[in-house]
Amino acid sequence: MTDLAIAASGLRKSYGTKTVLDGIDIAVPAGTVFALLGPNGAGKTTAVNILSTLISPGAGSGPVRVGGHDLVAAPQAVRGSIGVTGQFSAVDGLITGTENMLLMADLHRLPKAEGRRAAAELLERFDLVEAADKPASTYSGGMKRRLDIAMTLVGDPRIIFLDEPTTGLDPRSRHTMWQIIRGLVAGGVTVFLTTQYLEEADQLADRIAVLHGGRIAAEGTAAELKRLVPGGHVLLRFSEPQAYEAAAAALRGAGRDDESLSLQIASGGSQRELRAVLDELDAAGIEADELTVHTPDLDDVFFALTDPADLAAVPHQTKETVR
Ligand SMILES: Nc1ncnc2c1ncn2[C@@H]1O[C@H](COP(=O)(O)OP(=O)(O)OP(=O)(O)O)[C@@H](O)[C@H]1O
């Protein structure tokens, strides 16, 4: 298990009587991207804060190792191997991009020349050279976020924590950020990210854990998680009630929506299954006005696993691990 960059078992944290983390296990192999997914207030930031030594693990937590160091016994060593980009920017708007970078270099006690070299190199890498001498308050949201990550990388950490790295960014900036994260991983960095965006986890993460009610409700690759939820179907829409009724009679077992004149047929979306539906329609001489194929996406997984009603009904839901 030495190749785990982050390993935590039975991580707990409570505030007063409120249990935020109720014993979660996390194992992130070095050089991979792990996404912790959860709705607002699920405890994602709390997990990041604990793993990055900003707050202590709650009583009863199992051992936690980050970068091979024990979190409680050697917090300084952990800090030396990680970088953290929090939800709220660490960028100081009153000073320039370069000055923000040099400030980080000072915090990392880099010799002056090395600090300047690292700052220049990172500003270049994050496409901030032109803006480098302008006050950071003039930067766009995407530029500030890039500067934030560049600052995180000053000490060349091998593990980085990104708490909701693209929240509030426009689609182009979000894609740029994804490219940056992929670039980091290609360079061997381990990334622990939290996100509310399923697409983001789908795009970036090797493994995804869904946090709900203080527990990991499910964990696996995006494909494995998608397999947890049924929901693949073919949707046929009709404009003529007669055609709709005829199709419903031909496709017995299809779910009906009489208002929208649409039929839903459970399907994995394969060519063979689609052809079977079309053959039955052809045989009955019916043509649908619209046909769409819906395969389950992470949204379906998220909604299936993080229904607030579950928490009231099943306070200790079992963890689903898919391999
Ligand atoms: N210092 C604190 N004192 C009391 N309660 C806290 C404290 N920090 C966090 N909490 C509570 O713990 C819960 C989890 O918060 P956390 O910020 O970890 O969630 P999150 O998943 O990161 O949510 P978001 O997506 O909204 O940032 C919330 O209900 C929050 O109110």
The ligand as an ORCA input file, in Angstrom:
! r2SCAN-3c Opt
* xyz 0 1
  N     -16.424     25.173     12.099
  C     -17.653     24.651     11.976
  N     -18.533     24.709     12.986
  C     -19.756     24.171     12.888
  N     -20.231     23.560     11.787
  C     -19.420     23.481     10.727
  C     -18.090     24.017     10.762
  N     -17.508     23.770      9.555
  C     -18.433     23.120      8.816
  N     -19.568     22.939      9.505
  C     -20.781     22.253      9.026
  O     -20.395     21.018      8.467
  C     -21.186     20.704      7.327
  C     -20.282     20.369      6.174
  O     -19.617     21.540      5.730
  P     -18.585     21.530      4.527
  O     -18.157     22.943      4.295
  O     -17.530     20.540      4.784
  O     -19.498     21.037      3.324
  P     -19.217     21.029      1.775
  O     -19.591     19.672      1.304
  O     -17.845     21.503      1.491
  O     -20.289     22.052      1.249
  P     -20.201     23.221      0.147
  O     -20.314     22.551     -1.175
  O     -21.413     24.023      0.471
  O     -18.923     23.940      0.374
  C     -22.084     21.893      7.092
  O     -23.349     21.608      7.622
  C     -21.421     23.003      7.864
  O     -22.375     23.912      8.328
*
